[in-house]
Structures are given as structure tokens and as C-alpha cells.
Amino acid sequence: MLELTKFKLLANSMARKDRVTIVQAIKEVMVKHNHPMSPNEIYEAILKNNLYTFGAVDPLHVVKGQIRKHCKGLEQKSSYSKTKYFFITDEGKYFYLQEPEFIGDELSSSSEKDQDEKWQENDSVSHPTVKSIKEWFLSEYEPLYERKFSSFEDSEYIADLDGPFSTLDVIKNKFWNLASPNVISKAVETLEDEFECFEWSKIPKDRDINNYYLENLGTNFFKEFTIAISHITKLSRPPDGPYTIKSELEEPLNRMLYANIITAMESYLSDAFIKIVLSNEERLRRFVETTKEFQNQKISLSDIFIKMDGLKGEVTDYLAALSFHNLAKVEALYKATLNVEFSKDSTRRIHKAIAIRHDIVHRNGKNSNDGKYHRIGHEDIKSLAAEVNRFLREVDKQLRSYHKDDLKSNI
């Protein structure tokens, strides 16, 4: 049985310390502590108990990546394993599943028996062999010990390609509906015996680089935004945290931090839009043709060249004076000029925060309806920061997809 073979392989690898995988080390820590843990706690326990020798530049990031790749309930990315060993709690910590779960076909003994019978009934059809599976695998993956670091600069990209990936996970995900369980098991056994390797890294190819950068990395504008949000959330103190400030100062500080999240969002929307419009003649023309303030201008034919010479400066002045926290106005500009759409759910929730921000900036934090101060707590700041981050991440992904050439110097 495929699942039985899997656990035999895991048992054999556990017998030799140098073959323990990161996933096994993570699970061993969870079993020993017997309670949900954060990635930092898991990483520290692995080091303390000398369970695994890391070769990565950023080993904590690798631990986080392996937990998420094998975690039930998270959004499934193409690079994530379909075999789940962990789950996430309501508190955002992780614990092990009593039995591994496979996202897709059930891997019960009965399903494997049915799978084998299906292949026997279709002997006339050409199916992958151990040799062909091995050839494909070695064209896509290499032993993890052969590449301790990647030549690419971004540490997240390194972790995403360098893995580690288990032999069984990769082959099962690729060939489960194409080859019999016996062939899959034999291919796994052949590769691991020949290379004495249970963990592999992906061989980087152009498509991996392009797909990863499009899906995961942000523009410099987005990176600046995330840095600002990080500073804001660090300045906000939870009531039961290790650092406290005088109670009479807590609410004024929280109001300023809350308003600053909207300011950081406004800065992103402004900087990205102005960069693309002013660096691309086609986008500049599209902006002028679709913006009411420019549509309504009337000029004489004799002034047309003077107007053309000063057009970019006029657009710059207009955009510099625009309030980019006016989401209704900005949403229309992004759609008409850049073909970028805003999430309706996000903008609806952020609109409420913008109204509160207006009271904070222009009314010293007093509600314009009843004159009472807005009560802003640590959780309000965290919630708004997360909402704006989700909103801008989606905007940024569209910008990188549609306007990659205009943003080359900012990616």
C-alpha cells in the first residue's frame, strides 16, 4: 500500500539522524511539547534538541514555509504539498494531525486497492513507468544537499524553490492519477536508495522565476507600505503586552497610529499611480482622455503645442494635489487608466476607517456625529492593518501583471 510504504520510509529515515526531514523534526517537537506552537517556538526547539542541521541562509523562514506547505486549512498554492501533517488553531499556532491527510483522493487502503484494479483493467493503455517517473523527477529536482543556497537574492524565493520537498509528496502529487500505487512506491524507493536522499530542491527554471515573482513579490511601493505597517503595529501596544505606556496617552497614540495606516495606503496608491502614468505615454494619454477635469478643458488650435509641452507638468500638479484616500475617486482613476479593479468588500470596510481617520485628523479624534472620542484599541489597529494589506496586495498583483514594464525599476 502506498501509505504503508510512506510510513515505512519515514520510519527508516528516523532510524538515522542524518536522514530526518524538517517535517519530521517539526512533528517531533510538537509531539514532545503536546500543545500548539508558533513557528519561532518550533524552530528554537529544533535547535535546542539538535533535531536537524540547516543549510539554508534563513532557516526560520524554511521552518515557516514547511509548516505552511503541509498545513490543513490554508489557501493552497501551487508550491504547497497536498499531504497535510499540521493544522492551524484559532490563535494562529500550529499542531500536528493525528493522521496525515491528502487534499484530493482519499488514500485509504480500499482506494489504493481500487486504484490498482483500475490499472490492471487498463493494461492496454500506456502508463508512466518507474524509469519515466525517475527521469521526469531528476529533470525537475536535485538532492537538497547539493544546493545549500540559491543564486537568487530574495530569501522567500530561495525557500520556495529550495524546498525541502519529499520524494513521495512530489511523485504522488504528480502521478497519483496516472500511475499505479505500486509503480509510484517503487519509483520513490529507487530514487531514495540511489541518491540516499529523502529531501530535494527544485531546479530553478525561467517559468518558476516568473511565476514566483508575479505571485509573491511586491513592488518597491508595496514593500515601503509593509515596512510602514510593521512600524505602526510595533508601536501599538497590546494591553497585556510586556511594554505599557501611561493610560492617558494610550488612546491618543492609538488614534494617531490608526490614522497613519490610511496615510500609508494613500502613499502607496499615489506613488504607484503617478509612476506608471508619467513613465508611459500611452497611460498618460489614457489618463487625460478619461479624467473629467482634463476632458472639459478647451484650448485654441494655436495653443495646442504649448499645451502639449506642458501637459506632463499639468498632470503632475493635478495628481500631487489629489487626495488619494478618496477611494471612490481613486478607484475610478485606477480602473479607467490602468484597468485595475478594487475589491468591493475591502473598499467598503476601508471607507469606514477613512471616515474615522477624518475625525482623528480634523476633529482631534471626536466623532462628527456625537462629539465623543473614537475609542481605538490595539486590535482595531491590527484589524485595519490586515485589511489594508490584503487590499493593496491584490492591487499590487494586478499592477505587476498589467504594467510590469512600467515598473521595472520598482520591482
Buried (B, 14 or more C-beta within 10 A) or exposed (E): BBBEBBEEBBEEBEEEEEBBBBBBBBBBBBEEEEEBBBBEBBBBBBBEEEBBEBBBBBBBBBBBBBBBBBBEEBEEEEBBBBBBBBBBEEEEBBBBBEEBBBEEBEBEEEBBEEBBEEBEEEEEEEEBEBEBBBEBBBEBBBBBBEBEEBEBEEBBBBBBBBBBBBBBBBBBBBBBEEBBBBBBBBBBBBBBEEBEBBBBBBEBEEEBEEBBBEBBBBBBBBBBBBEBBEEBBEBBBEEEEEEEEEEEEBBBBBBBBBBBBBBBBBBBBBBBBBBBBBBBEEBBEBBBEBBEEBEEEEEEEEEEEEEEEEBEEBBEEBBEEBEBBBBEEBBBBBEBBBEBEBBEEBBEBBEEBBEBBBBBBEEEBBBEEEEEBBEBBBEBBBEBBEBBBBBBEBBBBBBBEBBBEBBEEBB
